[in-house]
Amino acid sequence: MAQVRGKQTAIIEAEKLNLTDNHFYFSLLGYLHTDIDNAKAISYFEMAQQKAKTDNDKLLLNKKLNDLKKKNNSYPC
């Protein structure tokens, strides 16, 4: 429970940054929402993937997305 509260606090603080042109921002929000709201986490990882500029970043985000979708079982891979 403490980890969830910690993530919720981190979400509030991260959202204050409002770095909407930065794929790392959306990746962070995706990570923080994982296991709290997986649908929202998936959405954030998808936004991060769209904004990523390098192939390596896109591949890493694709792996995170696929892993989370498998875990969530509500999104087809």
N, C-alpha and C positions, 0 to 999 in steps of 0.2 A: 504494500500500500504506500509506503514512503517513496518508492521509486515512481509510482504513478503521480503522487503529489509533486514530486520534484519535476517530472516531465510537464505537468500542467503549469507550474510556475515558469518553467523554461519556455513553454509555448507562448505565454503572455508576454514575456520579455522579448522573445524572438520576433513576434508579430509587431512589436513597437519599432523594430528596425526598418520594416517596410522596404526591403531591398528587392523589389519586384523584377529588376533586370538581371539578377544574379541567380544562376542555377544552384549555387551552393546554399542560398537562402531557402529555396524550395526543397532541396534535399534535406536540409536540417529540419524543416517543418515536417517533412515526410517521416524522418527518423523519430521525431518527438511524438508524432501521432500514432506510430506503430504500437499496436496492442492496446491503444486507448480508443481509436477510431480508425480502423484499417481502411475503410472506404475513403476517408479523407486523406490518409497517408498515401494511398495509391494515387489519388488525384494530385497531390503535391509532387510525388515522384514523377508522374507524367509531365507536369509543368516543368520540372527540373530537366527532364530529358529533352523537352522541346527547346529549352534555352541553352542547353549544353553546346559547347563549340567544338570540342575535340572528340574524336572517335572513341578514345579510351574512356572519357567521362560518360559518353552515351552508352557504351557497353556496360560499364559499372552500374549505371542507373537502370539499364534494361535487366540486369541480373537481380538487382534489388526489387524491381517491379515484379518480375516473374516469381521470385521467392515469396514475396508477400501475397501475390495473387493465389499461389498454391496453398499457402497457409490459410488464407481467408476463404478459399473455396467458393467465393461468390462471383469471381471474375474469371473468364476463360483466358488461358495463356496463349 
